[in-house]
């Protein structure tokens, strides 16, 4: 039996995409504003796809693992 990485639910994938787009446009961490952002953040942080900022836990940044996941998702791999 093989252990796999924790998956992302719809809220987690949406948050990951919005956070990456926000960083590309503005060059800073994504602010968690919506309830769906908070639900998605729990799953995405647990999976290591995003991380919360230590100074303010209402902001998240995309990790290398998250960027790799988005890249594979956009390439439909």
Secondary structure, DSSP 4 states (H G I P E B T S, - for coil): ----PPP--HHHHHHHHHHHHHHHHHSSPEE--SHHHHHHHHHHHHHTSEEE-SS-TTEEEE-HHHHHHHHHHHTT-
